[in-house]
Amino acid sequence: MTPAVRGRRLPRSFYARDVLEVAPELLNKVLVCGNRAGRIVEVEAYRGGEDPASHAYKGPTARNASMFGPPGRLYVYFTYGMHWCANVVCMPEGTAQAILLRALSPLAGLEEMRAARPAARRDRDLCRGPARLCQALGIDRSYDGADLVRPGGHRLSILDDGADPPAAPGTGERIGIRLAQDRPWRWWVPEDPNLSRADPIRS
């Protein structure tokens, strides 16, 4: 079954740019994984060798190999011994930059998401946070390196369904890191109820 979401798959050229350009443009695009889909409402950028908070800061390893490209693939890592997090790989191959997907607004496959996240009391809690997002969509280590442009067996893609990114996205410092936390490399859709943290614009 195909999810009730229609749109144009983003080309590889969309991703082959600096994360600071791509990240705000990912807002309101649609992440599709099998029958499940959600609108991207919060992202966070990591700039490889110049970013002490990036997994690629000290160079390639077996864990971060997918960050080094090609662009338009997914980098999935395990954190805190219990959670998966998904990142969109950017820049030409060999330059490790990636965008952490922090929150989605659920669009399709909600029954499957609820089954995957029985602790979620409300649908707005299904994908609010990078770990919850992966749980809700069933993304794990097997998706590391998955191609968003030519999904193949993973049935994973990011679509443009005609919804524009916000003209004035929220922006602020990154969350849950110790190094370079003050860099304003997190963007979100203002006032969206699915954000991983309360929207400062509303506070």
LINBEL-V858514 format. One line per field, one symbol per residue. ss: DSSP state (@ for helix, = for strand, . for the rest). phi: phi as a letter, one per 30 degrees, with the letter a starting at -180 (. if undefined). Layout:
ss=???
phi=???
//
This chain:
ss=.......==..@@@@...@@@@@@@@...====..===========.@@@..............@@@@....=======...========......============.@@@@@@@......@@@..=.@@@@@@@@...@@@...=....@@@.=====.........===.............===...........@@@.
phi=.cddbblcddddddddbdedddeddddidcdcbidcaaddbabbcbchdcbddddcecjdbddcedddjddiccccbcbhiabcbcbcdbieejccbacddcabcebbidddddddbddddbddcdbckdddededcidbedcdiddddbdhddhbaccccjdddddbddbaddcibcchddddccbadeiddcddbededcd
//
